[in-house]
Amino acid sequence: MINNDTIDEMRHRASIARKCTWIGFIVNGILAFFKIIAGIFGRSGAMIADGIHSLSDFITDVIVIVFIGVSAKGVDKFYRYGHGKFETFATMLISVALALVAVGLFYDGLNKVLASLNGEIIDRPSYIALIMALISIISKEWLFKYTKKIGNDIRSMALIANAWHHRSDAMSSIATLVGISGAIFLSEQWRILDPLAAMLVSVFIIMVAWKLGIPAIKELLEVSLPEQLSNEIGLTICSVDGVKTYHNLRTRKNGNIYVLDFHIKVDPTCTIVQAHDISTAVEHKLIDKYGKSFINIHIEPYMGEEIKENGCCID
Protein backbone atom coordinates (compact mmCIF):
# COMPACT_ATOMS: atom_id res chain seq x y z
CA MET A 1 0.00 0.00 0.00
CA ILE A 2 1.64 3.25 -1.19
CA ASN A 3 0.10 6.57 -0.13
CA ASN A 4 1.19 10.22 -0.31
CA ASP A 5 3.15 9.93 2.95
CA THR A 6 5.09 7.03 1.49
CA ILE A 7 5.86 8.97 -1.68
CA ASP A 8 7.09 11.94 0.39
CA GLU A 9 9.27 9.56 2.41
CA MET A 10 10.72 8.05 -0.77
CA ARG A 11 11.48 11.49 -2.20
CA HIS A 12 13.18 12.55 1.05
CA ARG A 13 15.20 9.34 0.95
CA ALA A 14 16.23 10.03 -2.64
CA SER A 15 17.26 13.59 -1.72
CA ILE A 16 19.56 12.31 1.03
CA ALA A 17 21.02 9.68 -1.30
CA ARG A 18 21.69 12.21 -4.04
CA LYS A 19 23.44 14.60 -1.63
CA CYS A 20 25.65 11.79 -0.36
CA THR A 21 26.49 10.68 -3.89
CA TRP A 22 27.28 14.21 -5.08
CA ILE A 23 29.82 14.55 -2.26
CA GLY A 24 31.47 11.32 -3.42
CA PHE A 25 31.31 12.51 -7.03
CA ILE A 26 33.23 15.72 -6.24
CA VAL A 27 35.83 13.96 -4.08
CA ASN A 28 36.35 11.30 -6.77
CA GLY A 29 36.89 13.96 -9.41
CA ILE A 30 39.52 15.78 -7.36
CA LEU A 31 41.29 12.54 -6.41
CA ALA A 32 41.30 11.18 -9.97
CA PHE A 33 42.82 14.39 -11.34
CA PHE A 34 45.59 14.65 -8.75
CA LYS A 35 46.33 10.90 -8.82
CA ILE A 36 46.96 10.98 -12.56
CA ILE A 37 49.08 14.15 -12.25
CA ALA A 38 51.04 12.60 -9.36
CA GLY A 39 51.50 9.41 -11.37
CA ILE A 40 52.83 11.25 -14.40
CA PHE A 41 55.25 13.54 -12.52
CA GLY A 42 56.04 10.90 -9.90
CA ARG A 43 56.94 8.26 -12.51
CA SER A 44 54.47 5.79 -11.05
CA GLY A 45 52.47 3.59 -13.39
CA ALA A 46 50.64 2.20 -10.37
CA MET A 47 49.45 5.68 -9.37
CA ILE A 48 48.27 6.43 -12.91
CA ALA A 49 46.31 3.14 -12.89
CA ASP A 50 44.91 4.06 -9.47
CA GLY A 51 43.79 7.41 -10.86
CA ILE A 52 42.06 5.71 -13.77
CA HIS A 53 40.40 3.41 -11.22
CA SER A 54 39.07 6.50 -9.44
CA LEU A 55 37.58 7.70 -12.72
CA SER A 56 35.43 4.56 -12.75
CA ASP A 57 33.75 5.89 -9.60
CA PHE A 58 32.39 8.75 -11.69
CA ILE A 59 30.39 6.24 -13.69
CA THR A 60 28.94 4.54 -10.62
CA ASP A 61 28.16 7.90 -8.97
CA VAL A 62 26.21 8.99 -12.06
CA ILE A 63 24.37 5.66 -12.08
CA VAL A 64 23.38 6.08 -8.43
CA ILE A 65 22.29 9.72 -8.87
CA VAL A 66 20.15 8.92 -11.91
CA PHE A 67 18.60 5.65 -10.76
CA ILE A 68 17.88 6.68 -7.17
CA GLY A 69 16.05 9.72 -8.55
CA VAL A 70 13.95 7.44 -10.74
CA SER A 71 13.31 4.96 -7.91
CA ALA A 72 11.82 7.77 -5.77
CA LYS A 73 8.91 8.20 -8.18
CA GLY A 74 5.62 6.86 -6.96
CA VAL A 75 3.20 4.52 -8.64
CA ASP A 76 2.09 5.45 -12.15
CA LYS A 77 0.10 3.74 -14.89
CA PHE A 78 3.19 1.96 -16.23
CA TYR A 79 4.78 0.97 -12.90
CA ARG A 80 1.97 -0.14 -10.63
CA TYR A 81 4.46 -1.33 -8.02
CA GLY A 82 6.54 1.86 -8.12
CA HIS A 83 10.07 2.35 -9.42
CA GLY A 84 12.01 0.59 -6.66
CA LYS A 85 13.72 -1.89 -8.97
CA PHE A 86 15.53 0.89 -10.77
CA GLU A 87 17.70 1.16 -7.66
CA THR A 88 18.20 -2.60 -7.69
CA PHE A 89 19.23 -2.40 -11.33
CA ALA A 90 21.73 0.34 -10.40
CA THR A 91 23.18 -1.94 -7.72
CA MET A 92 23.66 -4.69 -10.28
CA LEU A 93 25.40 -2.29 -12.66
CA ILE A 94 27.74 -1.16 -9.88
CA SER A 95 28.62 -4.75 -9.06
CA VAL A 96 29.41 -5.40 -12.73
CA ALA A 97 31.58 -2.26 -12.82
CA LEU A 98 33.43 -3.47 -9.71
CA ALA A 99 34.05 -6.86 -11.29
CA LEU A 100 35.34 -5.33 -14.53
CA VAL A 101 37.70 -3.03 -12.64
CA ALA A 102 38.95 -5.99 -10.60
CA VAL A 103 39.62 -8.08 -13.71
CA GLY A 104 41.51 -5.16 -15.26
CA LEU A 105 43.63 -4.68 -12.13
CA PHE A 106 44.41 -8.40 -11.96
CA TYR A 107 45.39 -8.56 -15.64
CA ASP A 108 47.59 -5.47 -15.38
CA GLY A 109 49.26 -6.78 -12.23
CA LEU A 110 49.87 -10.20 -13.78
CA ASN A 111 51.54 -8.63 -16.82
CA LYS A 112 53.84 -6.58 -14.59
CA VAL A 113 54.76 -9.62 -12.49
CA LEU A 114 55.61 -11.65 -15.60
CA ALA A 115 57.61 -8.76 -17.04
CA SER A 116 59.53 -8.37 -13.78
CA LEU A 117 60.30 -12.08 -13.63
CA ASN A 118 61.65 -11.82 -17.18
CA GLY A 119 64.16 -9.21 -16.04
CA GLU A 120 62.28 -5.99 -16.76
CA ILE A 121 63.01 -3.32 -14.14
CA ILE A 122 60.01 -1.39 -12.80
CA ASP A 123 60.61 2.39 -12.61
CA ARG A 124 61.34 3.85 -9.18
CA PRO A 125 58.55 6.31 -8.29
CA SER A 126 59.03 9.58 -6.39
CA TYR A 127 57.65 10.72 -3.04
CA ILE A 128 54.83 12.71 -4.63
CA ALA A 129 53.19 9.43 -5.65
CA LEU A 130 53.62 8.05 -2.12
CA ILE A 131 51.99 11.13 -0.56
CA MET A 132 49.09 10.99 -3.04
CA ALA A 133 48.50 7.32 -2.19
CA LEU A 134 48.20 8.21 1.51
CA ILE A 135 45.77 11.06 0.75
CA SER A 136 43.71 8.73 -1.43
CA ILE A 137 43.47 6.04 1.26
CA ILE A 138 42.30 8.51 3.92
CA SER A 139 39.81 10.23 1.59
CA LYS A 140 38.29 7.03 0.18
CA GLU A 141 38.03 5.32 3.57
CA TRP A 142 36.17 8.37 4.89
CA LEU A 143 33.87 8.27 1.84
CA PHE A 144 33.25 4.54 2.41
CA LYS A 145 32.19 5.02 6.04
CA TYR A 146 30.09 8.10 5.29
CA THR A 147 28.29 6.55 2.30
CA LYS A 148 27.74 3.20 4.02
CA LYS A 149 26.22 4.91 7.09
CA ILE A 150 23.81 6.92 4.94
CA GLY A 151 22.99 3.81 2.91
CA ASN A 152 22.17 1.82 6.04
CA ASP A 153 20.14 4.70 7.50
CA ILE A 154 17.88 4.98 4.45
CA ARG A 155 18.11 1.28 3.48
CA SER A 156 19.56 1.97 0.03
CA MET A 157 21.21 -1.01 -1.70
CA ALA A 158 22.64 1.28 -4.36
CA LEU A 159 24.32 3.57 -1.83
CA ILE A 160 25.76 0.62 0.08
CA ALA A 161 27.06 -0.81 -3.19
CA ASN A 162 28.63 2.53 -4.03
CA ALA A 163 30.21 2.66 -0.56
CA TRP A 164 31.94 -0.64 -1.28
CA HIS A 165 33.16 0.82 -4.55
CA HIS A 166 34.79 3.59 -2.49
CA ARG A 167 36.33 0.90 -0.27
CA SER A 168 37.65 -0.93 -3.35
CA ASP A 169 39.39 2.28 -4.43
CA ALA A 170 40.89 2.65 -0.96
CA MET A 171 42.16 -0.93 -1.12
CA SER A 172 43.58 -0.24 -4.56
CA SER A 173 45.42 2.76 -3.11
CA ILE A 174 46.78 0.57 -0.29
CA ALA A 175 48.20 -1.78 -2.90
CA THR A 176 49.67 1.22 -4.69
CA LEU A 177 51.13 2.50 -1.41
CA VAL A 178 52.79 -0.85 -0.69
CA GLY A 179 54.22 -1.03 -4.19
CA ILE A 180 55.46 2.57 -4.19
CA SER A 181 56.98 2.18 -0.70
CA GLY A 182 58.77 -1.00 -1.74
CA ALA A 183 60.03 0.65 -4.92
CA ILE A 184 61.35 3.69 -3.03
CA PHE A 185 62.79 2.16 0.13
CA LEU A 186 63.80 -1.38 -0.95
CA SER A 187 65.97 -2.81 -3.69
CA GLU A 188 64.83 -3.25 -7.29
CA GLN A 189 63.59 -6.83 -6.92
CA TRP A 190 61.07 -5.70 -4.28
CA ARG A 191 59.28 -3.47 -6.77
CA ILE A 192 57.29 -6.56 -7.74
CA LEU A 193 55.25 -5.98 -4.55
CA ASP A 194 53.19 -3.37 -6.39
CA PRO A 195 51.62 -5.69 -9.01
CA LEU A 196 51.36 -8.58 -6.53
CA ALA A 197 49.38 -6.44 -4.08
CA ALA A 198 47.16 -5.18 -6.90
CA MET A 199 46.34 -8.77 -7.87
CA LEU A 200 45.45 -9.62 -4.27
CA VAL A 201 43.19 -6.60 -3.94
CA SER A 202 41.47 -7.43 -7.24
CA VAL A 203 40.38 -10.77 -5.79
CA PHE A 204 38.88 -8.93 -2.80
CA ILE A 205 37.03 -6.56 -5.12
CA ILE A 206 35.57 -9.47 -7.11
CA MET A 207 34.28 -11.00 -3.85
CA VAL A 208 32.60 -7.70 -2.95
CA ALA A 209 31.08 -7.47 -6.45
CA TRP A 210 29.68 -10.98 -6.05
CA LYS A 211 28.25 -10.18 -2.61
CA LEU A 212 26.48 -7.10 -3.95
CA GLY A 213 25.48 -8.40 -7.37
CA ILE A 214 23.88 -11.74 -6.54
CA PRO A 215 21.12 -10.31 -4.25
CA ALA A 216 20.36 -7.64 -6.85
CA ILE A 217 20.09 -10.23 -9.63
CA LYS A 218 17.86 -12.41 -7.45
CA GLU A 219 15.56 -9.46 -6.79
CA LEU A 220 15.36 -8.57 -10.48
CA LEU A 221 14.46 -12.21 -11.18
CA GLU A 222 11.82 -11.98 -8.41
CA VAL A 223 13.28 -14.72 -6.24
CA SER A 224 11.28 -15.21 -3.05
CA LEU A 225 12.41 -13.75 0.24
CA PRO A 226 14.58 -16.07 2.40
CA GLU A 227 12.67 -19.00 3.87
CA GLN A 228 13.28 -17.87 7.44
CA LEU A 229 11.83 -14.43 6.70
CA SER A 230 8.86 -15.93 4.87
CA ASN A 231 8.11 -18.17 7.86
CA GLU A 232 8.36 -15.14 10.14
CA ILE A 233 5.89 -13.29 7.95
CA GLY A 234 3.54 -16.28 8.12
CA LEU A 235 3.68 -16.33 11.91
CA THR A 236 2.94 -12.61 11.97
CA ILE A 237 -0.14 -13.20 9.81
CA CYS A 238 -1.40 -15.96 12.10
CA SER A 239 -0.89 -13.82 15.21
CA VAL A 240 -3.76 -11.51 14.21
CA ASP A 241 -7.06 -12.21 15.96
CA GLY A 242 -9.57 -13.79 13.62
CA VAL A 243 -7.04 -15.42 11.31
CA LYS A 244 -7.43 -19.19 11.45
CA THR A 245 -4.62 -19.99 9.02
CA TYR A 246 -3.08 -18.83 5.73
CA HIS A 247 -1.68 -20.30 2.51
CA ASN A 248 -0.37 -19.38 -0.98
CA LEU A 249 2.14 -16.95 0.51
CA ARG A 250 4.23 -15.39 -2.26
CA THR A 251 7.00 -12.92 -1.43
CA ARG A 252 9.49 -10.75 -3.29
CA LYS A 253 11.26 -7.40 -3.06
CA ASN A 254 10.80 -4.22 -5.04
CA GLY A 255 13.72 -1.97 -4.08
CA ASN A 256 13.51 -1.63 -0.30
CA ILE A 257 9.81 -2.58 -0.20
CA TYR A 258 8.33 -6.06 0.31
CA VAL A 259 5.61 -7.34 -2.00
CA LEU A 260 3.41 -9.92 -0.24
CA ASP A 261 0.53 -11.92 -1.70
CA PHE A 262 -1.34 -14.53 0.34
CA HIS A 263 -4.70 -16.00 1.33
CA ILE A 264 -6.08 -15.93 4.86
CA LYS A 265 -8.83 -18.17 6.17
CA VAL A 266 -11.39 -16.85 8.64
CA ASP A 267 -14.51 -18.15 10.39
CA PRO A 268 -17.09 -18.83 7.65
CA THR A 269 -19.77 -17.17 9.78
CA CYS A 270 -17.97 -13.80 9.63
CA THR A 271 -19.71 -10.97 7.86
CA ILE A 272 -18.00 -9.22 4.95
CA VAL A 273 -17.28 -6.25 7.22
CA GLN A 274 -15.73 -8.47 9.93
CA ALA A 275 -13.59 -10.32 7.38
CA HIS A 276 -12.45 -7.01 5.90
CA ASP A 277 -11.50 -5.70 9.35
CA ILE A 278 -9.41 -8.83 9.98
CA SER A 279 -7.67 -8.36 6.65
CA THR A 280 -6.95 -4.71 7.46
CA ALA A 281 -5.54 -5.70 10.86
CA VAL A 282 -3.19 -8.17 9.15
CA GLU A 283 -2.04 -5.50 6.71
CA HIS A 284 -1.35 -2.97 9.47
CA LYS A 285 0.58 -5.47 11.56
CA LEU A 286 2.81 -6.41 8.64
CA ILE A 287 3.47 -2.76 7.79
CA ASP A 288 4.28 -1.97 11.43
CA LYS A 289 6.84 -4.76 11.45
CA TYR A 290 8.36 -4.58 7.95
CA GLY A 291 7.69 -1.01 6.83
CA LYS A 292 5.76 0.19 3.82
CA SER A 293 4.83 -2.78 1.65
CA PHE A 294 2.58 -3.88 -1.18
CA ILE A 295 0.20 -6.36 0.43
CA ASN A 296 -2.52 -8.26 -1.43
CA ILE A 297 -4.81 -10.42 0.73
CA HIS A 298 -7.44 -12.87 -0.47
CA ILE A 299 -10.03 -13.94 2.13
CA GLU A 300 -11.43 -17.48 2.29
CA PRO A 301 -13.62 -19.40 4.77
CA TYR A 302 -11.84 -21.82 7.09
CA MET A 303 -13.35 -25.27 6.54
CA GLY A 304 -11.25 -27.34 8.93
CA GLU A 305 -8.12 -27.70 6.77
CA GLU A 306 -5.08 -29.25 8.42
CA ILE A 307 -2.70 -26.63 9.81
CA LYS A 308 1.08 -27.06 9.83
CA GLU A 309 3.39 -26.06 12.69
CA ASN A 310 4.22 -22.76 11.00
CA GLY A 311 0.53 -21.80 10.89
CA CYS A 312 0.11 -22.46 7.18
CA CYS A 313 -2.64 -24.82 6.07
CA ILE A 314 -2.29 -27.56 3.51
CA ASP A 315 -3.64 -26.34 0.16
Rosetta blueprint (number, residue, H / E / L):
1 M L
2 I L
3 N L
4 N H
5 D H
6 T H
7 I H
8 D H
9 E H
10 M H
11 R H
12 H H
13 R H
14 A H
15 S H
16 I H
17 A H
18 R H
19 K H
20 C H
21 T H
22 W H
23 I H
24 G H
25 F H
26 I H
27 V H
28 N H
29 G H
30 I H
31 L H
32 A H
33 F H
34 F H
35 K H
36 I H
37 I H
38 A H
39 G H
40 I H
41 F H
42 G L
43 R L
44 S L
45 G H
46 A H
47 M H
48 I H
49 A H
50 D H
51 G H
52 I H
53 H H
54 S H
55 L H
56 S H
57 D H
58 F H
59 I H
60 T H
61 D H
62 V H
63 I H
64 V H
65 I H
66 V H
67 F H
68 I H
69 G H
70 V H
71 S H
72 A L
73 K L
74 G L
75 V L
76 D L
77 K L
78 F L
79 Y L
80 R L
81 Y L
82 G L
83 H L
84 G H
85 K H
86 F H
87 E H
88 T H
89 F H
90 A H
91 T H
92 M H
93 L H
94 I H
95 S H
96 V H
97 A H
98 L H
99 A H
100 L H
101 V H
102 A H
103 V H
104 G H
105 L H
106 F H
107 Y H
108 D H
109 G H
110 L H
111 N H
112 K H
113 V H
114 L H
115 A H
116 S H
117 L H
118 N L
119 G L
120 E L
121 I L
122 I L
123 D L
124 R L
125 P L
126 S L
127 Y H
128 I H
129 A H
130 L H
131 I H
132 M H
133 A H
134 L H
135 I H
136 S H
137 I H
138 I H
139 S H
140 K H
141 E H
142 W H
143 L H
144 F H
145 K H
146 Y H
147 T H
148 K H
149 K H
150 I H
151 G H
152 N H
153 D H
154 I H
155 R L
156 S L
157 M H
158 A H
159 L H
160 I H
161 A H
162 N H
163 A H
164 W H
165 H H
166 H H
167 R H
168 S H
169 D H
170 A H
171 M H
172 S H
173 S H
174 I H
175 A H
176 T H
177 L H
178 V H
179 G H
180 I H
181 S H
182 G H
183 A H
184 I H
185 F H
186 L L
187 S L
188 E H
189 Q H
190 W H
191 R H
192 I H
193 L H
194 D H
195 P H
196 L H
197 A H
198 A H
199 M H
200 L H
201 V H
202 S H
203 V H
204 F H
205 I H
206 I H
207 M H
208 V H
209 A H
210 W H
211 K H
212 L H
213 G H
214 I H
215 P H
216 A H
217 I H
218 K H
219 E H
220 L H
221 L L
222 E L
223 V L
224 S L
225 L L
226 P L
227 E H
228 Q H
229 L H
230 S H
231 N H
232 E H
233 I H
234 G H
235 L H
236 T H
237 I H
238 C H
239 S L
240 V L
241 D L
242 G L
243 V L
244 K L
245 T E
246 Y E
247 H E
248 N E
249 L E
250 R E
251 T E
252 R E
253 K E
254 N E
255 G L
256 N L
257 I E
258 Y E
259 V E
260 L E
261 D E
262 F E
263 H E
264 I E
265 K E
266 V E
267 D L
268 P L
269 T L
270 C L
271 T L
272 I H
273 V H
274 Q H
275 A H
276 H H
277 D H
278 I H
279 S H
280 T H
281 A H
282 V H
283 E H
284 H H
285 K H
286 L H
287 I H
288 D H
289 K H
290 Y H
291 G L
292 K L
293 S E
294 F E
295 I E
296 N E
297 I E
298 H E
299 I E
300 E E
301 P E
302 Y L
303 M L
304 G L
305 E L
306 E L
307 I E
308 K L
309 E L
310 N L
311 G L
312 C E
313 C E
314 I L
315 D L
